Every structure is written in structure tokens, then in C-alpha cells.
């Protein structure tokens, strides 16, 4: 992976947040804190950028990991971030009853959109910017819910691969319990990012970085990684999720 000066990155991202906030007219930042690595990094950056106006929602369900909820709460307490816990069960059960949802991934998408709806409602109430927590690996692979966790006003970590987020978190001195946990969106009991993706982020990120630097020529990828299943998996995800990385297309008329 590329060499990164995390001290410079920290300063750049804090400046980015402060500049965006000052130009927006908003009063502060708001994000969902899950107890996971990405939201911990973003919460820490927001706290540095806006010490007195960073806010968080913790939005568990009955199937959420208690460990994640505890870690999210402890992070907010340590950073002295104003936060509120909203249990999603009543809202989620209404969706499940109305739509007869049984598929875990379908339910996960609904859950992600409920969380973003709550964040945007709260952001309107306190005039805050919703800050995204999707890393570059997730964005390139399309591993996120459109109009769910992929909806936000700005994103300070979208140019950092997941492997780099681990290193950045260590630099920011985030609790090792958060750093050492298996990555999970906590959308349902036992859910794991890397199980969903089929490969570890360490493996995926090497391919993604190669594509970013050298392009997606199939022969070059096979020559460098010698794993057809891996290459096909990554290319299919990257190509099929292009729509998630762009604003909706508007028809041109003349």
C-alpha cells in the first residue's frame, strides 16, 4: 500500500471540515456513531474540527452488538460529544410488518435508510451537517446502501482505504478495542463486512489500489494477482456499483 503521512492527513482533513463548515452556514457536525472503526475516526476528526458543536446519534436495534453500543457510548463520552441513543426496533418492526421483510440484506438496507432519515431529521433540527463515514474501499466496491449510509453532506475519509483507516485510527489513538474488532456494519446479528465481501480488506485494498493507479485491464490484473476469482469479484463490484458513486443522471434535452 502507499506510504501516508498521517500527521499531514489529520491536519488536511480537519482543515477540510472546518472550511466546509464555515462556508455552509451550519452550526456543527452530526454523524451516526456505531462503535465501529470508521465512525470512530470521523467522530474524532469532527471533534478536533468543531470541539463544541459535534453531535452523534447511536441507533441500535435488538440484534445490534452490545459491545458495539458500549464502544460507541464510551467513544462519545471520551471525546465529550453530545449524543443521543435512539432504538430503531419500533420503526423497523413497522417496516417488517408492512413489507414482510425476511431477507437479512434487504432488512439491512432498510435499517441503513432509517438511520440516515433520523440523522437528516436531527440535522435539520440543530442545523448541522451530516458527515459520512464510508471509506474508499467501501465506495469503490459499492459496499453501502444508496440513500442510506452513502447519503451525507461531506465525507472526510472517502479517499482512505480501509487498511489505511486502521493505521490512521492507531495514529489518532482510538481505543484498541474498536481497532481490533472485525469490521461490521452491525446490520444483523453476526454480520461481517469481510464475510459479505468474500475477502479481507488487506487483500481487496491491494487490488483496488492497483486499479486506481494502473487501470482495470484484466490481463494486467491477472498477471499481478494470479487469482481469477478475486479479480472477477472486485471488477464486478466496482463496475456494477458505479451508479452509487455518481449523482443521478438527468436527461439532456435540446
VOSE-851722 format. One record per residue (C-alpha): residue number from 1; y, x, z. Coordinates in steps of 0.1 Angstrom, whole numbers. Layout:
NUM, Y, X, Z
...
end
This chain:
1, 0, 0, 0
2, 36, 10, -5
3, 55, 30, 21
4, 80, 10, 41
5, 108, 20, 65
6, 105, -9, 89
7, 137, 0, 107
8, 156, -4, 74
9, 138, -36, 66
10, 146, -51, 100
11, 183, -43, 95
12, 183, -57, 60
13, 166, -89, 70
14, 189, -95, 100
15, 219, -90, 77
16, 204, -113, 51
17, 200, -141, 78
18, 235, -136, 92
19, 251, -136, 58
20, 233, -167, 47
21, 241, -185, 79
22, 278, -176, 78
23, 281, -189, 42
24, 261, -220, 48
25, 283, -237, 74
26, 253, -244, 95
27, 252, -238, 133
28, 220, -219, 135
29, 183, -214, 125
30, 153, -237, 131
31, 117, -229, 125
32, 82, -240, 133
33, 65, -216, 157
34, 27, -218, 156
35, 16, -189, 177
36, 7, -170, 146
37, 20, -137, 132
38, 44, -148, 105
39, 63, -173, 126
40, 65, -148, 155
41, 81, -122, 131
42, 105, -147, 117
43, 115, -161, 152
44, 121, -125, 163
45, 144, -118, 133
46, 162, -151, 137
47, 168, -143, 174
48, 183, -110, 165
49, 205, -126, 138
50, 216, -156, 159
51, 209, -149, 196
52, 224, -181, 208
53, 215, -205, 180
54, 179, -201, 171
55, 157, -231, 177
56, 120, -238, 174
57, 96, -267, 172
58, 60, -264, 184
59, 39, -290, 166
60, 3, -291, 178
61, -25, -316, 173
62, -56, -324, 194
63, -75, -300, 171
64, -50, -272, 174
65, -60, -240, 192
66, -47, -240, 228
67, -45, -202, 225
68, -20, -206, 196
69, 0, -231, 215
70, 2, -209, 246
71, 12, -179, 224
72, 39, -199, 207
73, 53, -211, 240
74, 52, -176, 255
75, 69, -162, 224
76, 98, -187, 227
77, 100, -181, 264
78, 101, -143, 259
79, 127, -145, 232
80, 147, -172, 251
81, 146, -195, 221
82, 155, -232, 226
83, 123, -250, 218
84, 106, -284, 218
85, 69, -294, 217
86, 61, -324, 195
87, 24, -335, 194
88, 15, -348, 160
89, -15, -369, 169
90, 2, -403, 167
91, 18, -396, 134
92, -13, -380, 120
93, -36, -408, 131
94, -14, -433, 113
95, -18, -414, 81
96, -56, -411, 86
97, -60, -448, 92
98, -38, -458, 63
99, -52, -434, 38
100, -87, -430, 51
101, -85, -392, 50
102, -116, -373, 59
103, -113, -341, 38
104, -101, -312, 60
105, -79, -296, 34
106, -63, -329, 23
107, -56, -336, 60
108, -42, -301, 63
109, -17, -308, 35
110, -6, -340, 52
111, -2, -321, 85
112, 20, -294, 69
113, 42, -321, 53
114, 46, -339, 86
115, 56, -307, 103
116, 82, -300, 76
117, 96, -336, 78
118, 101, -331, 116
119, 118, -297, 110
120, 142, -312, 85
121, 149, -342, 107
122, 157, -319, 136
123, 177, -295, 114
124, 199, -325, 103
125, 204, -334, 139
126, 216, -300, 151
127, 230, -288, 117
128, 206, -258, 115
129, 189, -241, 85
130, 151, -245, 82
131, 137, -210, 80
132, 104, -203, 61
133, 76, -182, 74
134, 55, -177, 42
135, 47, -140, 34
136, 44, -126, -1
137, 6, -127, -2
138, 6, -164, 5
139, 33, -170, -20
140, 16, -151, -48
141, -18, -167, -41
142, -3, -202, -37
143, -18, -204, -2
144, 6, -230, 11
145, 15, -267, 9
146, 42, -276, -16
147, 69, -297, 3
148, 51, -286, 34
149, 52, -251, 47
150, 66, -240, 13
151, 98, -260, 19
152, 127, -243, 36
153, 163, -232, 31
154, 156, -195, 32
155, 128, -171, 38
156, 133, -136, 53
157, 96, -124, 49
158, 87, -136, 14
159, 88, -100, 0
160, 64, -86, 25
161, 27, -87, 20
162, 5, -100, 49
163, -8, -64, 55
164, 28, -53, 59
165, 36, -82, 83
166, 10, -68, 107
167, 28, -34, 107
168, 62, -49, 109
169, 51, -70, 139
170, 40, -38, 157
171, 74, -23, 149
172, 91, -54, 164
173, 69, -51, 195
174, 55, -86, 192
175, 27, -94, 217
176, -5, -77, 207
177, -24, -110, 213
178, -6, -125, 184
179, -10, -94, 162
180, -47, -92, 169
181, -57, -128, 162
182, -74, -138, 130
183, -48, -153, 106
184, -49, -191, 106
185, -26, -219, 97
186, -43, -239, 125
187, -46, -269, 103
188, -80, -279, 117
189, -104, -266, 143
190, -119, -232, 133
191, -98, -228, 102
192, -92, -193, 90
193, -69, -180, 62
194, -93, -153, 51
195, -123, -176, 51
196, -103, -200, 29
197, -93, -172, 5
198, -127, -156, 4
199, -114, -121, 11
200, -95, -102, 38
201, -57, -97, 33
202, -63, -60, 32
203, -84, -64, 1
204, -63, -91, -15
205, -30, -73, -10
206, -42, -42, -29
207, -49, -64, -59
208, -16, -83, -56
209, 4, -52, -53
210, -13, -37, -84
211, -5, -69, -103
212, 31, -68, -92
213, 36, -32, -102
214, 13, -29, -133
215, 9, -65, -146
216, -22, -87, -147
217, -40, -70, -176
218, -77, -79, -170
219, -92, -47, -182
220, -68, -26, -161
221, -77, -47, -130
222, -114, -43, -136
223, -110, -6, -142
224, -92, -1, -109
225, -111, -25, -86
226, -145, -29, -103
227, -151, -64, -89
228, -150, -93, -114
229, -153, -120, -87
230, -124, -106, -67
231, -102, -102, -98
232, -111, -137, -112
233, -104, -152, -78
234, -69, -136, -75
235, -59, -143, -111
236, -69, -179, -109
237, -50, -184, -77
238, -19, -166, -89
239, -18, -184, -123
240, -27, -219, -111
241, -1, -218, -83
242, 29, -208, -104
243, 44, -242, -101
244, 47, -237, -63
245, 70, -207, -68
246, 94, -225, -91
247, 119, -253, -88
248, 106, -285, -105
249, 111, -283, -143
250, 139, -305, -156
251, 136, -317, -192
252, 162, -304, -216
253, 180, -329, -238
254, 204, -325, -267
end
